[in-house]
Amino acid sequence: MAKRRCFSIDFYESDKFLDLSSDAKALYLGLLLRADDDGVVINPKIVLRLTGIETKALEELYENSLLLNIDGVCIIKHWLCHNKIQPTRKVESIYQKELEKLRVSQTKEYIVKE
């Protein structure tokens, strides 16, 4: 996992993000920091424990479609809006099977394949 991550100012200033509770915003940022190079967070509950944030913030992120749950794996929907990792530095996720169930939209969002 990388030590540095980016956060898109366009996303940060979007109504979708601004309408979240403070806890959900903080949790989202924590999840961005803990995600692998494909936007997969192996165990979001670790971030909840590290931050002391309640589980309802995680539920809020799922309800607002900022996180996807693919076969029990947490994926940050807007990962590619935030982070572009050079191919020479990218470490492939071990969750390729789950990522194969997604496609990338024109707006660089993960979308579940039909």
SVG drawing of the C-alpha trace seen along z (x, -y; Angstrom):
<svg xmlns="http://www.w3.org/2000/svg" viewBox="-29 -23 37 37">
<polyline fill="none" stroke="black" stroke-width="0.4" points="0.0,0.0 1.3,-3.4 2.1,-6.0 0.6,-8.9 -2.8,-9.5 -4.6,-12.3 -8.1,-13.7 -9.8,-15.5 -10.8,-19.1 -13.7,-18.7 -15.1,-15.8 -14.4,-17.6 -16.5,-20.5 -19.3,-18.4 -22.7,-18.5 -22.5,-14.7 -19.6,-15.0 -20.6,-18.3 -24.0,-16.8 -22.3,-14.0 -22.0,-14.2 -18.7,-15.2 -18.0,-11.6 -18.7,-10.2 -16.4,-12.8 -13.6,-11.9 -14.2,-8.2 -14.1,-8.6 -10.7,-10.3 -9.4,-7.6 -10.6,-4.9 -8.8,-6.7 -5.6,-6.5 -6.0,-2.8 -7.1,-1.6 -4.8,0.4 -3.8,-0.9 -7.1,0.1 -9.3,-1.5 -10.1,1.6 -10.2,1.3 -9.7,4.8 -11.3,4.0 -13.0,0.7 -13.7,1.5 -10.0,1.0 -10.4,-2.7 -13.6,-2.9 -11.6,-1.8 -8.6,-4.0 -10.7,-7.1 -13.3,-6.2 -16.1,-6.9 -19.4,-5.0 -20.5,-2.3 -23.4,-4.6 -20.9,-6.7 -19.8,-3.7 -23.5,-2.9 -23.9,-6.5 -21.1,-6.1 -22.7,-3.0 -26.2,-4.6 -24.8,-7.5 -23.0,-5.2 -19.6,-6.5 -18.5,-2.9 -19.4,0.3 -19.7,3.7 -18.7,6.4 -18.9,9.8 -18.1,8.4 -15.2,6.3 -15.3,2.5 -14.3,0.5 -14.1,-3.3 -16.4,-4.2 -14.6,-7.4 -11.0,-6.1 -9.9,-6.9 -11.1,-10.5 -8.7,-10.9 -5.7,-8.8 -3.8,-8.0 -1.0,-5.7 1.9,-5.3 1.9,-1.7 5.5,-1.2 4.5,-1.9 1.1,-0.2 0.7,2.9 -2.2,5.0 -5.0,5.7 -5.4,9.2 -9.1,8.7 -9.1,8.9 -12.1,11.3 -14.2,8.6 -12.8,5.8 -13.7,7.7 -17.4,7.2 -16.9,3.4 -16.4,1.2 -15.0,-2.4 -17.4,-5.1 -16.5,-8.1 -16.4,-10.1 -13.8,-7.7 -16.2,-6.1 -16.4,-2.4 -19.8,-1.0 -21.1,2.5 -21.5,4.4 -25.0,5.4"/>
</svg>
